[in-house]
Amino acid sequence: MDFNLHKLLIHELEKEADMAEAQVFLSESTVSVGEQESELIEKLDNTFVQKADTIYGFFSPPEDALFPGYFRILADKHFQEAAFVHFSRETMNALQLALQGVIGAKGGYLVYADYQVLETRLISIFLVRDTEGLLFRKDEDEHGFKVDTVTYLNTDKLAMACRIHVDKYLQGQERCIEVIKHAKSQKEISEYFLNWIGLDRPETSKNLTETFLQVVEELPLPVQEDTGEPMAEHKFREEVVNFAMRSPQKTIKIDEFDQHFYGEKQKTRQYIQEHQVELDPEFRFDKKMVKQLYHFRAAADGISLGFTRDHLQNGQVIIEDDRIEIRCDELAMKLLELMG
């Protein structure tokens, strides 16, 4: 992956879950960027790709939250290093104030990073905590090994993470903030972080994906270059799934989608504009929901079944009321073999 780390800064939020008091330990300068630092941020950033659902949103007006105002100052100073340090320290102080008296919220290390993934410039913040693990330690006296404990950063389970898409922010027309969605059990605590960032008009990637799939249902079938005939509906759905799965960073770009299926005609963009559909020109998609456009999988009473629209189209799977008929000689033979 084309990854380039520009700046890195680490602060600490000192707070126990059962305590109301919050303190901060603030660094005064950025961290020297090397191979280990780049690997750390690349791993943390990859969490967004692995997550099934994230939240997108705009910044609140600066008068409603401190964070958006500090970010505006950072952007006005062209993301220079001194401005980056100032932005991180001021937003940490704002977080400390926001968490005073909040029972349940825990501290950790807040990692501020300025980096680029492919062509996307990002300013991200990751809340990382320590965890304990086990290792084998060599015992020279006993000429053997013993089990010991070690404390390390838990980069696999982030407590909170957000990344700000710089170009989208500067253009001001799209949701520029992406936040990892927490489990429902952490919803109340997570709200404090969302309020700290100043997230406005939030939308989940699942909702954006659902809207996109509804648009796809209404689009005309693309014309095949080799035959000049419209593509079969089930084939179009299969190609939409394949297009999404090949998209970098699990991100669908409407212009690229149009170019791939409709050339210069921009059928998708036209439909979105004409019907005033609330859909960003670029968004992270939900992998499971997209697959369901072509692939079906269901389970009940201990029976599981998976098939595609092709199987429905060619009559291999027939569903009538409460009856399912599967016509597949090879599958029948395998089942007979299993039953001896």
Backbone hydrogen bonds in HBPLUS format (Angstrom, degrees):
<---DONOR---> <-ACCEPTOR-->    atom                        ^
c    i                          cat <-CA-CA->   ^        H-A-AA   ^      H-
h    n   atom  resd res      DA  || num        DHA   H-A  angle D-A-AA Bond
n    s   type  num  typ     dist DA aas  dist angle  dist       angle   num
A0118-LEU N   A0002-ASP O   2.73 MM 116  4.92 174.8  1.74 156.5 158.4     1
A0004-ASN N   A0116-GLN O   2.94 MM 112  5.15 153.8  2.00 149.7 154.9     2
A0116-GLN N   A0004-ASN O   2.83 MM 112  5.15 146.7  1.94 139.3 150.5     3
A0006-HIS N   A0114-ASP O   2.74 MM 108  5.39 149.1  1.84 146.6 156.5     4
A0007-LYS N   A0114-ASP O   3.03 MM 107  4.94 158.9  2.07 135.5 141.3     5
A0114-ASP N   A0007-LYS O   2.88 MM 107  4.94 163.4  1.91 145.2 145.5     6
A0031-VAL N   A0008-LEU O   2.73 MM  23  5.44 165.5  1.75 152.7 157.7     7
A0009-LEU N   A0112-TYR O   2.90 MM 103  5.10 153.3  1.97 152.7 156.1     8
A0112-TYR N   A0009-LEU O   2.79 MM 103  5.10 164.2  1.81 165.1 166.9     9
A0011-HIS N   A0110-LEU O   3.05 MM  99  5.26 163.7  2.07 144.6 149.5    10
A0110-LEU N   A0011-HIS O   2.83 MM  99  5.26 151.7  1.91 137.4 146.4    11
A0012-GLU N   A0025-PHE O   2.92 MM  13  5.01 165.7  1.94 149.6 153.2    12
A0025-PHE N   A0012-GLU O   2.83 MM  13  5.01 161.0  1.86 146.9 152.1    13
A0013-LEU N   A0108-GLY O   2.80 MM  95  5.28 174.8  1.80 169.7 169.7    14
A0108-GLY N   A0013-LEU O   2.86 MM  95  5.28 142.3  2.01 135.5 147.0    15
A0014-GLU N   A0023-GLN O   2.68 MM   9  4.97 157.6  1.73 145.4 150.9    16
A0023-GLN N   A0014-GLU O   2.96 MM   9  4.97 164.2  1.99 142.0 147.2    17
A0107-GLY N   A0015-LYS O   2.89 MM  92  4.53 151.1  1.97 142.3 132.7    18
A0019-MET N   A0016-GLU O   3.10 MM   3  5.23 163.7  2.13 110.4 114.6    19
A0104-GLY N   A0017-ALA O   2.66 MM  87  4.29 157.6  1.71 146.4 145.7    20
A0101-GLY N   A0020-ALA O   2.68 MM  81  4.03 171.7  1.68 135.3 134.7    21
A0038-SER N   A0034-GLY O   3.05 MM   4  6.23 159.6  2.09 150.0 155.7    22
A0039-GLU N   A0035-GLU O   2.95 MM   4  6.16 157.2  2.00 148.2 154.6    23
A0040-LEU N   A0036-GLN O   2.93 MM   4  6.18 153.3  2.00 148.0 155.1    24
A0041-ILE N   A0037-GLU O   3.12 MM   4  6.42 168.6  2.13 154.2 155.0    25
A0042-GLU N   A0038-SER O   2.92 MM   4  6.02 159.8  1.96 149.7 156.1    26
A0043-LYS N   A0039-GLU O   2.99 MM   4  6.09 152.5  2.07 142.5 149.5    27
A0044-LEU N   A0040-LEU O   2.94 MM   4  6.24 158.8  1.99 150.3 156.5    28
A0045-ASP N   A0041-ILE O   2.79 MM   4  5.92 163.6  1.82 152.2 156.9    29
A0046-ASN N   A0042-GLU O   3.05 MM   4  6.13 144.3  2.18 136.2 145.4    30
A0047-THR N   A0044-LEU O   3.11 MM   3  5.50 154.8  2.17 107.3 115.0    31
A0048-PHE N   A0045-ASP O   3.08 MM   3  5.94 151.3  2.17 122.7 127.2    32
A0049-VAL N   A0046-ASN O   3.05 MM   3  5.19 125.9  2.35  98.8 112.5    33
A0050-GLN N   A0046-ASN O   3.11 MM   4  6.45 150.5  2.20 148.5 156.8    34
A0051-LYS N   A0047-THR O   2.97 MM   4  6.09 139.9  2.14 146.9 156.6    35
A0205-SER N   A0054-THR O   2.86 MM 151  5.52 147.7  1.97 153.4 157.1    36
A0055-ILE N   A0179-VAL O   2.80 MM 124  5.07 169.8  1.81 154.7 158.3    37
A0179-VAL N   A0055-ILE O   2.79 MM 124  5.07 160.5  1.83 149.4 156.2    38
A0056-TYR N   A0203-GLU O   2.65 MM 147  5.13 170.3  1.66 152.3 155.9    39
A0203-GLU N   A0056-TYR O   2.73 MM 147  5.13 145.2  1.85 145.6 154.3    40
A0057-GLY N   A0177-ILE O   3.01 MM 120  5.25 138.7  2.19 141.7 146.7    41
A0177-ILE N   A0057-GLY O   3.02 MM 120  5.25 165.5  2.04 164.5 161.5    42
A0058-PHE N   A0200-ASP O   2.82 MM 142  4.94 159.2  1.87 152.1 152.0    43
A0200-ASP N   A0058-PHE O   2.72 MM 142  4.94 162.3  1.75 149.3 148.6    44
A0060-SER N   A0198-GLY O   2.69 MM 138  5.08 138.1  1.86 147.2 155.6    45
A0064-ASP N   A0061-PRO O   2.81 MM   3  5.49 161.4  1.85 126.0 132.3    46
A0069-GLY N   A0066-LEU O   3.08 MM   3  5.45 120.5  2.45 108.0 122.5    47
A0070-TYR N   A0066-LEU O   3.12 MM   4  6.46 157.7  2.17 157.4 164.3    48
A0071-PHE N   A0067-PHE O   2.96 MM   4  6.23 152.9  2.03 154.4 162.8    49
A0072-ARG N   A0068-PRO O   2.98 MM   4  6.19 149.1  2.08 143.0 150.9    50
A0073-ILE N   A0069-GLY O   3.19 MM   4  6.51 152.3  2.27 143.7 150.2    51
A0074-LEU N   A0070-TYR O   3.08 MM   4  6.39 155.1  2.14 143.4 149.9    52
A0075-ALA N   A0071-PHE O   2.90 MM   4  6.21 157.7  1.95 151.8 157.3    53
A0076-ASP N   A0072-ARG O   2.85 MM   4  6.07 157.7  1.90 149.3 155.9    54
A0077-LYS N   A0073-ILE O   3.08 MM   4  6.31 137.4  2.27 142.2 152.7    55
A0079-PHE N   A0074-LEU O   2.98 MM   5  5.29 166.7  2.00 156.8 154.1    56
A0078-HIS N   A0075-ALA O   2.92 MM   3  4.94 153.7  1.99 112.1 112.7    57
A0080-GLN N   A0077-LYS O   3.30 MM   3  6.16 149.8  2.40 121.6 126.5    58
A0084-PHE N   A0080-GLN O   2.84 MM   4  6.07 146.0  1.96 150.5 161.6    59
A0085-VAL N   A0081-GLU O   2.97 MM   4  6.29 155.5  2.03 153.6 158.8    60
A0086-HIS N   A0082-ALA O   3.03 MM   4  6.25 162.5  2.06 145.8 150.8    61
A0087-PHE N   A0083-ALA O   2.86 MM   4  6.00 160.4  1.89 147.1 152.5    62
A0088-SER N   A0084-PHE O   3.06 MM   4  6.24 161.8  2.09 146.4 150.7    63
A0089-ARG N   A0085-VAL O   3.04 MM   4  6.24 162.5  2.07 153.2 157.6    64
A0090-GLU N   A0086-HIS O   2.99 MM   4  6.09 167.3  2.01 154.4 158.0    65
A0091-THR N   A0087-PHE O   3.04 MM   4  6.10 160.9  2.07 147.7 153.2    66
A0092-MET N   A0088-SER O   3.02 MM   4  6.10 144.0  2.15 138.2 147.9    67
A0093-ASN N   A0089-ARG O   3.05 MM   4  6.34 153.6  2.13 145.5 151.9    68
A0094-ALA N   A0090-GLU O   3.04 MM   4  6.33 148.8  2.14 141.5 150.3    69
A0095-LEU N   A0091-THR O   2.92 MM   4  6.17 145.9  2.04 140.1 149.2    70
A0096-GLN N   A0092-MET O   2.94 MM   4  6.23 155.3  2.00 149.8 156.0    71
A0097-LEU N   A0093-ASN O   3.16 MM   4  6.44 158.7  2.20 144.8 149.3    72
A0098-ALA N   A0094-ALA O   3.00 MM   4  6.22 151.9  2.08 141.9 150.1    73
A0099-LEU N   A0095-LEU O   3.03 MM   4  6.21 141.3  2.18 148.7 157.6    74
A0100-GLN N   A0097-LEU O   3.43 MM   3  5.45 159.2  2.48 100.3 106.2    75
A0102-VAL N   A0099-LEU O   3.10 MM   3  5.23 167.6  2.12 127.2 126.1    76
A0109-TYR N   A0128-VAL O   2.75 MM  19  5.16 163.8  1.77 169.9 164.4    77
A0128-VAL N   A0109-TYR O   2.81 MM  19  5.16 164.6  1.84 156.7 156.6    78
A0111-VAL N   A0126-PHE O   2.79 MM  15  5.05 167.6  1.81 152.4 153.9    79
A0126-PHE N   A0111-VAL O   2.96 MM  15  5.05 153.7  2.03 134.8 143.1    80
A0113-ALA N   A0124-SER O   2.90 MM  11  5.26 162.1  1.93 152.8 155.5    81
A0124-SER N   A0113-ALA O   2.87 MM  11  5.26 160.8  1.91 152.8 158.5    82
A0115-TYR N   A0122-LEU O   3.05 MM   7  5.53 163.3  2.08 156.8 162.1    83
A0122-LEU N   A0115-TYR O   2.86 MM   7  5.53 174.7  1.86 168.1 167.3    84
A0117-VAL N   A0120-THR O   2.93 MM   3  5.24 155.9  1.99 152.5 154.2    85
A0120-THR N   A0117-VAL O   2.85 MM   3  5.24 165.6  1.87 137.4 137.3    86
A0166-VAL N   A0121-ARG O   3.04 MM  45  5.60 155.6  2.10 145.1 150.5    87
A0123-ILE N   A0164-ILE O   3.07 MM  41  5.12 155.2  2.13 139.7 147.5    88
A0164-ILE N   A0123-ILE O   2.75 MM  41  5.12 161.9  1.78 141.1 147.5    89
A0125-ILE N   A0162-CYS O   2.86 MM  37  5.45 160.0  1.90 158.4 163.7    90
A0162-CYS N   A0125-ILE O   2.95 MM  37  5.45 155.6  2.01 152.5 160.4    91
A0127-LEU N   A0160-MET O   2.74 MM  33  5.00 171.4  1.75 159.2 156.6    92
A0159-ALA N   A0127-LEU O   3.10 MM  32  5.47 151.4  2.18 163.6 163.8    93
A0154-ASN N   A0129-ARG O   2.91 MM  25  5.83 174.1  1.91 168.2 169.4    94
A0131-THR N   A0152-TYR O   2.85 MM  21  5.63 146.5  1.96 159.4 170.4    95
A0152-TYR N   A0131-THR O   2.93 MM  21  5.63 165.4  1.95 165.4 169.1    96
A0133-GLY N   A0150-VAL O   2.80 MM  17  5.33 158.7  1.85 157.7 165.1    97
A0150-VAL N   A0133-GLY O   2.91 MM  17  5.33 149.3  2.00 140.9 144.1    98
A0135-LEU N   A0148-ASP O   2.90 MM  13  5.46 151.3  1.98 152.5 156.2    99
A0148-ASP N   A0135-LEU O   2.85 MM  13  5.46 169.1  1.86 163.9 167.2   100
A0137-ARG N   A0146-LYS O   2.84 MM   9  5.47 174.7  1.84 166.7 168.0   101
A0146-LYS N   A0137-ARG O   3.01 MM   9  5.47 152.7  2.08 144.0 152.2   102
A0139-ASP N   A0144-GLY O   2.72 MM   5  5.29 175.2  1.72 149.9 150.1   103
A0143-HIS N   A0139-ASP O   2.89 MM   4  5.78 114.0  2.33 139.7 157.3   104
A0144-GLY N   A0139-ASP O   3.15 MM   5  5.29 159.9  2.19 141.4 146.4   105
A0180-ILE N   A0161-ALA O   3.02 MM  19  5.62 165.5  2.04 156.0 159.4   106
A0163-ARG N   A0178-GLU O   2.86 MM  15  5.35 154.2  1.92 150.9 159.7   107
A0178-GLU N   A0163-ARG O   2.94 MM  15  5.35 154.1  2.00 152.4 160.7   108
A0165-HIS N   A0176-CYS O   2.81 MM  11  5.07 169.1  1.82 157.4 158.5   109
A0169-TYR N   A0165-HIS O   2.98 MM   4  6.20 154.8  2.04 152.0 160.1   110
A0170-LEU N   A0166-VAL O   2.93 MM   4  6.21 162.8  1.96 158.0 161.7   111
A0171-GLN N   A0167-ASP O   2.99 MM   4  6.18 149.0  2.09 145.2 153.6   112
A0172-GLY N   A0168-LYS O   2.88 MM   4  6.05 142.8  2.02 143.0 153.3   113
A0186-GLN N   A0183-ALA O   2.90 MM   3  5.49 153.7  1.97 116.5 124.5   114
A0187-LYS N   A0184-LYS O   3.13 MM   3  4.97 166.5  2.15 105.9 108.8   115
A0190-SER N   A0186-GLN O   2.81 MM   4  5.94 163.2  1.84 162.8 168.6   116
A0191-GLU N   A0187-LYS O   3.01 MM   4  6.21 141.5  2.16 146.4 155.4   117
A0192-TYR N   A0189-ILE O   3.12 MM   3  5.71 141.8  2.27 111.5 120.2   118
A0193-PHE N   A0190-SER O   2.98 MM   3  5.30 123.3  2.31 105.0 119.0   119
A0194-LEU N   A0190-SER O   3.01 MM   4  6.38 156.6  2.06 154.4 161.8   120
A0195-ASN N   A0191-GLU O   2.87 MM   4  6.04 157.1  1.92 146.7 152.9   121
A0196-TRP N   A0192-TYR O   2.90 MM   4  6.05 145.7  2.02 135.9 145.9   122
A0197-ILE N   A0193-PHE O   2.97 MM   4  6.21 161.1  2.01 149.4 152.9   123
A0198-GLY N   A0194-LEU O   2.96 MM   4  6.08 138.4  2.14 136.1 148.3   124
A0199-LEU N   A0194-LEU O   3.17 MM   5  5.67 169.4  2.18 153.3 156.6   125
A0208-LEU N   A0204-THR O   3.05 MM   4  6.42 159.7  2.09 151.1 156.7   126
A0209-THR N   A0205-SER O   2.87 MM   4  5.99 153.5  1.94 142.0 149.6   127
A0210-GLU N   A0206-LYS O   2.88 MM   4  6.09 158.3  1.93 147.5 153.6   128
A0211-THR N   A0207-ASN O   2.97 MM   4  6.22 157.0  2.03 146.9 152.7   129
A0212-PHE N   A0208-LEU O   2.97 MM   4  6.20 158.4  2.01 146.4 152.3   130
A0213-LEU N   A0209-THR O   2.91 MM   4  6.18 160.7  1.95 155.2 159.8   131
A0214-GLN N   A0210-GLU O   3.03 MM   4  6.26 146.4  2.15 143.1 152.2   132
A0215-VAL N   A0211-THR O   3.05 MM   4  6.38 147.4  2.16 145.2 154.0   133
A0215-VAL N   A0212-PHE O   3.09 MM   3  5.08 119.0  2.48  93.9 109.0   134
A0216-VAL N   A0212-PHE O   2.93 MM   4  6.30 156.7  1.99 150.5 157.1   135
A0217-GLU N   A0213-LEU O   3.10 MM   4  6.34 147.9  2.21 140.3 147.7   136
A0218-GLU N   A0215-VAL O   2.91 MM   3  5.29 137.9  2.09 107.5 119.4   137
A0219-LEU N   A0216-VAL O   3.23 MM   3  5.20 149.6  2.33 100.4 109.1   138
A0231-MET N   A0222-PRO O   2.75 MM   9  5.70 157.8  1.80 171.9 175.1   139
A0224-GLN N   A0229-GLU O   2.88 MM   5  5.63 175.4  1.88 151.4 149.9   140
A0228-GLY N   A0224-GLN O   2.71 MM   4  5.25 149.1  1.81 149.5 158.3   141
A0235-LYS N   A0232-ALA O   3.06 MM   3  5.16 119.3  2.45  98.2 113.8   142
A0236-PHE N   A0232-ALA O   2.86 MM   4  6.16 154.8  1.92 157.7 165.4   143
A0237-ARG N   A0233-GLU O   3.05 MM   4  6.35 161.1  2.09 152.9 157.1   144
A0238-GLU N   A0234-HIS O   3.11 MM   4  6.29 153.9  2.18 137.5 144.5   145
A0239-GLU N   A0235-LYS O   2.92 MM   4  6.18 155.5  1.98 149.0 155.7   146
A0240-VAL N   A0236-PHE O   2.91 MM   4  6.19 146.8  2.02 149.2 158.4   147
A0241-VAL N   A0237-ARG O   3.12 MM   4  6.41 159.3  2.16 149.1 153.4   148
A0242-ASN N   A0238-GLU O   3.01 MM   4  6.32 160.4  2.05 148.1 153.7   149
A0243-PHE N   A0239-GLU O   2.85 MM   4  6.01 155.4  1.91 144.6 151.4   150
A0244-ALA N   A0240-VAL O   3.03 MM   4  6.26 161.7  2.07 149.3 153.4   151
A0245-MET N   A0241-VAL O   3.00 MM   4  6.22 166.8  2.02 155.3 158.6   152
A0246-ARG N   A0242-ASN O   3.15 MM   4  6.28 136.4  2.35 141.8 151.7   153
A0247-SER N   A0244-ALA O   2.99 MM   3  5.18 153.3  2.06 107.0 115.6   154
A0251-THR N   A0248-PRO O   3.17 MM   3  6.11 145.9  2.29 127.7 131.1   155
A0285-PHE N   A0250-LYS O   2.95 MM  35  5.97 153.5  2.02 149.6 157.8   156
A0252-ILE N   A0283-PHE O   2.85 MM  31  5.59 157.8  1.90 169.0 161.9   157
A0283-PHE N   A0252-ILE O   3.07 MM  31  5.59 156.3  2.13 147.4 154.0   158
A0257-PHE N   A0253-LYS O   2.92 MM   4  6.20 152.9  2.00 153.9 162.9   159
A0254-ILE N   A0281-PRO O   2.85 MM  27  5.28 162.5  1.88 150.7 156.6   160
A0258-ASP N   A0254-ILE O   2.89 MM   4  6.14 162.1  1.92 154.6 158.5   161
A0259-GLN N   A0255-ASP O   2.95 MM   4  6.15 162.1  1.99 146.4 151.5   162
A0260-HIS N   A0256-GLU O   2.97 MM   4  6.07 153.4  2.04 142.6 149.5   163
A0261-PHE N   A0257-PHE O   3.09 MM   4  6.31 158.3  2.14 151.7 156.4   164
A0262-TYR N   A0258-ASP O   2.61 MM   4  5.18 155.7  1.66 149.1 157.4   165
A0265-LYS N   A0262-TYR O   3.27 MM   3  5.65 166.9  2.29 127.7 128.3   166
A0270-GLN N   A0266-GLN O   3.03 MM   4  6.17 161.8  2.06 151.5 157.1   167
A0271-TYR N   A0267-LYS O   3.01 MM   4  6.18 158.0  2.06 143.0 148.8   168
A0272-ILE N   A0268-THR O   2.97 MM   4  6.23 164.6  1.99 155.7 159.7   169
A0273-GLN N   A0269-ARG O   2.99 MM   4  6.20 159.6  2.04 151.0 156.0   170
A0274-GLU N   A0270-GLN O   2.85 MM   4  5.96 169.4  1.86 156.2 159.6   171
A0275-HIS N   A0271-TYR O   2.98 MM   4  5.95 157.0  2.04 150.0 155.2   172
A0277-VAL N   A0272-ILE O   2.93 MM   5  4.88 156.9  1.99 140.0 146.7   173
A0276-GLN N   A0273-GLN O   3.32 MM   3  4.99 159.0  2.37  95.8 101.8   174
A0279-LEU N   A0277-VAL O   3.02 MM   2  5.76 119.5  2.40 111.1  94.7   175
A0290-VAL N   A0286-ASP O   3.11 MM   4  6.37 160.6  2.15 157.4 163.0   176
A0291-LYS N   A0287-LYS O   3.07 MM   4  6.27 162.9  2.10 152.4 156.8   177
A0292-GLN N   A0288-LYS O   3.26 MM   4  6.49 143.5  2.40 140.7 149.7   178
A0293-LEU N   A0290-VAL O   2.98 MM   3  5.48 161.2  2.01 114.5 120.7   179
A0294-TYR N   A0291-LYS O   3.07 MM   3  5.89 157.0  2.12 120.9 125.7   180
A0295-HIS N   A0291-LYS O   2.71 MM   4  5.58 164.0  1.73 172.6 167.1   181
A0309-ARG N   A0294-TYR O   3.09 MM  15  5.62 128.2  2.37 147.5 160.8   182
A0296-PHE N   A0307-PHE O   2.73 MM  11  5.36 169.8  1.74 178.6 175.0   183
A0307-PHE N   A0296-PHE O   2.94 MM  11  5.36 154.8  2.00 144.4 152.2   184
A0298-ALA N   A0305-LEU O   2.91 MM   7  5.47 158.1  1.96 154.8 162.1   185
A0305-LEU N   A0298-ALA O   2.81 MM   7  5.47 158.1  1.85 166.4 171.6   186
A0300-ALA N   A0303-ILE O   2.84 MM   3  5.35 154.2  1.91 150.3 157.2   187
A0303-ILE N   A0300-ALA O   2.86 MM   3  5.35 164.2  1.88 121.1 126.3   188
A0311-HIS N   A0308-THR O   3.15 MM   3  5.37 124.6  2.47  99.2 111.4   189
A0313-GLN N   A0309-ARG O   2.80 MM   4  6.01 159.5  1.84 150.6 156.9   190
A0314-ASN N   A0310-ASP O   2.91 MM   4  6.11 161.4  1.95 157.0 159.4   191
A0316-GLN N   A0311-HIS O   2.91 MM   5  4.96 125.8  2.21 147.7 157.7   192
A0317-VAL N   A0311-HIS O   3.13 MM   6  5.55 152.7  2.21 128.9 125.3   193
A0315-GLY N   A0312-LEU O   3.31 MM   3  5.23 159.2  2.36 100.1 105.9   194
A0327-ARG N   A0316-GLN O   2.70 MM  11  4.69 164.0  1.73 141.5 147.3   195
A0318-ILE N   A0325-GLU O   2.80 MM   7  5.00 161.5  1.83 151.5 157.0   196
A0325-GLU N   A0318-ILE O   2.77 MM   7  5.00 167.1  1.78 153.9 158.3   197
A0320-GLU N   A0323-ARG O   2.88 MM   3  5.22 168.4  1.89 160.4 163.6   198
A0323-ARG N   A0320-GLU O   2.82 MM   3  5.22 157.9  1.87 132.1 139.1   199
A0332-ALA N   A0328-CYS O   3.00 MM   4  6.26 158.6  2.05 153.5 160.0   200
A0333-MET N   A0329-ASP O   2.92 MM   4  6.20 155.1  1.99 152.0 158.4   201
A0334-LYS N   A0330-GLU O   3.05 MM   4  6.32 157.5  2.10 147.6 153.2   202
A0335-LEU N   A0331-LEU O   3.01 MM   4  6.26 156.4  2.07 149.6 155.7   203
A0336-LEU N   A0332-ALA O   2.97 MM   4  6.22 154.8  2.03 146.4 153.6   204
A0337-GLU N   A0333-MET O   2.93 MM   4  6.20 152.3  2.01 147.1 154.8   205
A0338-LEU N   A0334-LYS O   2.99 MM   4  6.26 154.4  2.05 145.4 151.9   206
A0339-MET N   A0335-LEU O   3.07 MM   4  6.32 145.1  2.19 143.0 152.0   207
A0340-GLY N   A0337-GLU O   3.02 MM   3  5.03 156.7  2.07 101.7 108.9   208
